[in-house]
Amino acid sequence: MDVSEYQNLGIKPYKKGLCDLGNNIYCYLQPDGGWGWSNAGLIVDGDESLIIDTLFDENLTQEMLESMKEAEPKGMNNILALINSHSNGDHCNGNNCVETEEIICSEATLKEMSQESPEMMATLIREAPNMGALGRYFLKCFGSFNFEGITKRLPNTTFSGDMQRKVGDKVIELIEVGPAHTNGDILVHVPSDKVVFTGDILFIEGHPILWAGPVINWIDACEKIIVMDADFVVPGHGPVTDNKGVRAVKDYLVYIDAESRKRFEAGMSALEAAKDINLDFFSTWGDKERMAVNVNSLYREYREDEQREDITLLFQQMAELRGFNEE
């Protein structure tokens, strides 16, 4: 492995706002791509459009929609559908801001989405100052977002496997690849324009986080993206990339799986393993404390245990890895 292979993976300027990918396809980027700073997409053909994902709060989503209207006023007057790539709130909390009757996701995502709560996030933000190191870490991750007063709007069209939609003459392929990052991750592929929106199957220049697994599904999803040979690959977080970025994420997943298994078989705890695994190859990637979640999920997989770890424990371990317990 060569460290340089995992650096400078972006192929478009990485700055906040709408990025034109050509042929009336856009992505909306939010540097630095860390916790909650997600990307979204817009596909337009003629007087029709389709939006991929919303943002973590309604203020950010409204700002995004205004920039989309400025770029494509005709298409944004007829939004055929909104697609949610998965259940995490930074990809769906702004759903109610989008003027469309149809919201699409996988069946597994809809089930999981009912467990996500903006109200709970708002409560945790208010209580964080009294929660010690965990609260300080939580505010570091999520303190920039406004979870108050979000109107949660769930998808009303679901599918399993694959689905096709059209926007004007463009064929849009929806491809379920979860469970991986979450239970119901999907890819949104525009074959005619060689563009794919990956949701959180890709974190570019940031550590992916394995909430669900199994890891092999995520590796297989990367392989599917590579076969698409897209000119532009829009990740859920981070800069626009191409197959170089996809391969970097795949290599990361293969590496942490192999290293975690060694330590699992040696009897190390998940937290000990997360601290012990050498991440020098990915030293420029952000949010390395997510290894705590990744190793816990991999250990669960090795044990063939379906019960997920307590979310508070995972955030406590991430806070420790980030050094918040030392403050």
Order of alpha helices (4+ residues) and beta strands (2+ residues): beta-beta-beta-beta-alpha-alpha-beta-beta-alpha-alpha-alpha-beta-beta-beta-beta-beta-alpha-beta-alpha-alpha-alpha-alpha
